[in-house]
Structure formats: structure tokens, C-alpha cells
Amino acid sequence: MRYVTMPRWIYYMLIVMGIGFAAGAVPFWLFVPVSGHFVAVVWVAMGAGFVFFSVRALVSRREDEQIARTGAAANATVLDARMTGMFINNVPQWNLRLRIDGYGAPYETKVKLLTFNPPSNGDTLSVRIDPARKDHVVFGSDDAPAASPPAAASAAQSTGGAADTVKVLADLERLRESGALAQDEFDLMKRKVLGES
């Protein structure tokens, strides 16, 4: 469920960095007394973390792409959309509660989404389901919620960018009025969209 994603090369770069951290720990372990052992352990742990999370992200992305191509088609109705409070590259993360229809008995699942414009409650979207794990849902490319660029100020300067900014602000106001966004979250998002923070 990634609609604002990092390019693959960043994950590969992090894997190389992780291997570099682990290799860099060897001299500390061999040539620096006791304190060097601590530094070496920390570097190996950091390197292993970079490698583990980057490989995990790449595998997860490959699984999502596979499900988008070959998964079972179904429809998802948005029951609730709430911000998680997390921002990735200045784009807010949303937790969507969906009702899935058209693939066996209707059921509910949750997905996370990075976007400035989450779908509204009641919206129906095309999704693909992993037959082995029904809770693994991927939006169809035609219905994927559009992610506004994080640099909304530069978008506002391009042709049609002002209209996009107005739409994002209207969506934020609608979410504030519905209670999905608290006033402080609304103010923060509005400043980000207008490029004031």
C-alpha cells in the first residue's frame, strides 16, 4: 500500500551502507581495546538493521506488485480514514478501514496509505486481494488515491498547481469538519501545503 514511495536505488544504497558499517566494525574490534568492541557491536547492529529493513521493504514492494498483477479483483468501500500522526517525506500517513466486497463473504481490513488526499468515507475503490492472505490488499492502479507532491508550494507555481493546492486545502477543511483531523493537525497540514513550514 505505498503510493508515495522511495525509489528502489535508495534501498540498494542502504544495503551497501549496512554492509559498509559491518565491514568498518572489523578494525574497531581488532585494533581498539575494550571501547572499540562496543563501537564494533553498535556498527554491526546498525549495518544489520539497514540491510534487514531495506531487504524487507524491497520484498514487500515486490509482493505488492505481484498482487497488483495477479491478485483476485474485488471492491473496497472506505469506512474510515484517520491520520496516524506519522509523516514520510512530509507526506502524512493515513490508516484506512475498508470493507472488502466481491471476494467471498464481505470482510473488513485496514491498510496504511501515504497521501495528502485520502479517499472519503463511502468511496468505492478497485482492489486486488492476495488469495493466500485476504488482509493483504493492494489498490488497483486506476483507483489508487493520488498522492500530492510534498513540495506543494512548487506545485502551486506550476500550471494548474494553484487549483491543486485549493483542492488539497478544501479536502483538509472537509476532513477537519468531519472530525478526522484535529485542529492542530489541520493547521500543521495547511502550513505544509502552503509551504510555510
BELNOR-V506812 format. One record per residue. N is the residue number from 0. OMEGA is omega as a letter, one per 30 degrees, with the letter a starting at -180 (* if undefined). BURIAL is # if it has 16 or more other C-alpha atoms within 10 Angstrom, else .. D_FIRST is the distance of its C-alpha to the first C-alpha in Angstrom with 1 decimal. Layout:
BEGIN
n:N omega:OMEGA burial:BURIAL d_first:D_FIRST
n:N omega:OMEGA burial:BURIAL d_first:D_FIRST
END
This chain:
BEGIN
n:0 omega:a burial:# d_first:0.0
n:1 omega:a burial:# d_first:3.8
n:2 omega:l burial:# d_first:6.5
n:3 omega:a burial:# d_first:9.3
n:4 omega:l burial:. d_first:9.6
n:5 omega:l burial:. d_first:12.9
n:6 omega:a burial:. d_first:14.9
n:7 omega:a burial:. d_first:15.5
n:8 omega:l burial:. d_first:19.1
n:9 omega:l burial:. d_first:18.3
n:10 omega:l burial:# d_first:17.1
n:11 omega:l burial:# d_first:20.2
n:12 omega:l burial:. d_first:22.3
n:13 omega:l burial:# d_first:21.3
n:14 omega:l burial:# d_first:22.2
n:15 omega:l burial:. d_first:25.6
n:16 omega:l burial:# d_first:26.1
n:17 omega:l burial:# d_first:25.6
n:18 omega:l burial:# d_first:28.1
n:19 omega:l burial:. d_first:30.4
n:20 omega:a burial:# d_first:30.3
n:21 omega:l burial:# d_first:31.3
n:22 omega:l burial:. d_first:34.0
n:23 omega:l burial:. d_first:35.2
n:24 omega:a burial:# d_first:35.8
n:25 omega:l burial:# d_first:38.5
n:26 omega:l burial:. d_first:41.2
n:27 omega:a burial:# d_first:40.7
n:28 omega:a burial:# d_first:41.2
n:29 omega:a burial:. d_first:44.2
n:30 omega:l burial:. d_first:46.1
n:31 omega:a burial:. d_first:45.3
n:32 omega:a burial:. d_first:46.9
n:33 omega:a burial:. d_first:45.2
n:34 omega:l burial:. d_first:43.0
n:35 omega:l burial:# d_first:41.7
n:36 omega:l burial:# d_first:40.4
n:37 omega:l burial:. d_first:38.3
n:38 omega:a burial:. d_first:36.8
n:39 omega:l burial:# d_first:36.2
n:40 omega:l burial:# d_first:34.4
n:41 omega:a burial:. d_first:32.2
n:42 omega:l burial:# d_first:31.4
n:43 omega:l burial:# d_first:30.6
n:44 omega:l burial:# d_first:28.2
n:45 omega:l burial:# d_first:26.5
n:46 omega:l burial:# d_first:26.4
n:47 omega:l burial:# d_first:25.0
n:48 omega:l burial:. d_first:22.3
n:49 omega:a burial:# d_first:21.3
n:50 omega:a burial:# d_first:21.4
n:51 omega:a burial:. d_first:19.6
n:52 omega:l burial:. d_first:16.5
n:53 omega:l burial:# d_first:16.3
n:54 omega:l burial:# d_first:16.8
n:55 omega:l burial:. d_first:14.3
n:56 omega:l burial:. d_first:11.5
n:57 omega:l burial:. d_first:12.9
n:58 omega:l burial:. d_first:13.1
n:59 omega:l burial:. d_first:9.5
n:60 omega:l burial:# d_first:8.6
n:61 omega:l burial:. d_first:11.5
n:62 omega:l burial:. d_first:10.5
n:63 omega:a burial:# d_first:7.3
n:64 omega:l burial:. d_first:9.9
n:65 omega:l burial:. d_first:12.5
n:66 omega:l burial:# d_first:10.9
n:67 omega:l burial:# d_first:10.3
n:68 omega:a burial:. d_first:14.0
n:69 omega:a burial:. d_first:15.6
n:70 omega:l burial:# d_first:13.8
n:71 omega:a burial:# d_first:15.8
n:72 omega:l burial:# d_first:15.5
n:73 omega:l burial:# d_first:15.4
n:74 omega:l burial:# d_first:15.3
n:75 omega:l burial:# d_first:13.4
n:76 omega:a burial:# d_first:15.5
n:77 omega:l burial:# d_first:14.4
n:78 omega:a burial:# d_first:16.8
n:79 omega:l burial:# d_first:16.1
n:80 omega:a burial:# d_first:14.2
n:81 omega:l burial:# d_first:15.3
n:82 omega:l burial:# d_first:15.0
n:83 omega:a burial:. d_first:14.6
n:84 omega:l burial:. d_first:17.1
n:85 omega:l burial:. d_first:15.2
n:86 omega:l burial:. d_first:15.1
n:87 omega:a burial:. d_first:13.7
n:88 omega:l burial:. d_first:16.0
n:89 omega:l burial:# d_first:17.3
n:90 omega:a burial:# d_first:14.1
n:91 omega:l burial:# d_first:13.6
n:92 omega:a burial:# d_first:10.8
n:93 omega:l burial:# d_first:10.7
n:94 omega:a burial:# d_first:10.6
n:95 omega:l burial:# d_first:10.6
n:96 omega:a burial:# d_first:12.9
n:97 omega:l burial:# d_first:12.8
n:98 omega:a burial:# d_first:15.7
n:99 omega:l burial:# d_first:15.1
n:100 omega:l burial:# d_first:18.2
n:101 omega:l burial:. d_first:19.6
n:102 omega:a burial:. d_first:18.7
n:103 omega:l burial:. d_first:21.6
n:104 omega:l burial:. d_first:22.4
n:105 omega:l burial:. d_first:20.1
n:106 omega:l burial:. d_first:18.1
n:107 omega:l burial:. d_first:15.8
n:108 omega:l burial:. d_first:12.6
n:109 omega:l burial:# d_first:10.5
n:110 omega:l burial:# d_first:6.8
n:111 omega:a burial:# d_first:6.3
n:112 omega:l burial:# d_first:5.9
n:113 omega:l burial:# d_first:8.2
n:114 omega:l burial:# d_first:10.9
n:115 omega:a burial:# d_first:14.6
n:116 omega:l burial:# d_first:14.5
n:117 omega:l burial:# d_first:12.6
n:118 omega:a burial:# d_first:13.6
n:119 omega:l burial:# d_first:16.9
n:120 omega:a burial:. d_first:17.9
n:121 omega:l burial:. d_first:19.0
n:122 omega:l burial:. d_first:16.9
n:123 omega:a burial:# d_first:16.1
n:124 omega:l burial:# d_first:13.3
n:125 omega:l burial:# d_first:13.1
n:126 omega:l burial:# d_first:10.6
n:127 omega:a burial:# d_first:11.0
n:128 omega:l burial:# d_first:11.8
n:129 omega:a burial:# d_first:12.6
n:130 omega:a burial:. d_first:16.4
n:131 omega:l burial:. d_first:17.0
n:132 omega:a burial:. d_first:14.5
n:133 omega:a burial:# d_first:14.0
n:134 omega:l burial:. d_first:11.7
n:135 omega:a burial:# d_first:9.0
n:136 omega:l burial:# d_first:7.5
n:137 omega:l burial:# d_first:5.7
n:138 omega:l burial:# d_first:7.1
n:139 omega:a burial:# d_first:10.3
n:140 omega:a burial:. d_first:11.0
n:141 omega:a burial:. d_first:13.9
n:142 omega:a burial:. d_first:12.3
n:143 omega:l burial:# d_first:9.3
n:144 omega:a burial:# d_first:10.4
n:145 omega:l burial:# d_first:12.4
n:146 omega:l burial:# d_first:12.1
n:147 omega:l burial:# d_first:15.7
n:148 omega:l burial:# d_first:17.1
n:149 omega:l burial:# d_first:17.9
n:150 omega:a burial:. d_first:21.5
n:151 omega:a burial:# d_first:22.2
n:152 omega:l burial:# d_first:25.9
n:153 omega:l burial:. d_first:26.0
n:154 omega:a burial:# d_first:24.1
n:155 omega:a burial:# d_first:26.8
n:156 omega:a burial:. d_first:29.5
n:157 omega:a burial:. d_first:28.2
n:158 omega:a burial:. d_first:29.3
n:159 omega:a burial:. d_first:27.5
n:160 omega:a burial:. d_first:25.8
n:161 omega:l burial:# d_first:27.9
n:162 omega:l burial:. d_first:26.7
n:163 omega:l burial:# d_first:23.0
n:164 omega:l burial:# d_first:24.0
n:165 omega:l burial:. d_first:26.0
n:166 omega:l burial:. d_first:23.1
n:167 omega:l burial:# d_first:20.8
n:168 omega:l burial:# d_first:23.8
n:169 omega:l burial:. d_first:24.5
n:170 omega:l burial:# d_first:20.9
n:171 omega:l burial:# d_first:21.4
n:172 omega:l burial:# d_first:24.8
n:173 omega:l burial:. d_first:23.7
n:174 omega:l burial:# d_first:21.2
n:175 omega:a burial:# d_first:24.1
n:176 omega:a burial:. d_first:26.5
n:177 omega:a burial:. d_first:24.3
n:178 omega:l burial:. d_first:24.1
n:179 omega:l burial:# d_first:20.3
n:180 omega:l burial:# d_first:21.4
n:181 omega:a burial:. d_first:24.4
n:182 omega:a burial:. d_first:27.0
n:183 omega:l burial:. d_first:26.5
n:184 omega:l burial:. d_first:22.7
n:185 omega:a burial:# d_first:23.7
n:186 omega:l burial:. d_first:26.3
n:187 omega:a burial:. d_first:24.1
n:188 omega:a burial:# d_first:21.5
n:189 omega:l burial:# d_first:24.4
n:190 omega:a burial:. d_first:26.0
n:191 omega:a burial:# d_first:22.9
n:192 omega:a burial:# d_first:22.6
n:193 omega:l burial:# d_first:26.4
n:194 omega:a burial:. d_first:26.4
n:195 omega:a burial:. d_first:28.7
n:196 omega:* burial:. d_first:27.1
END
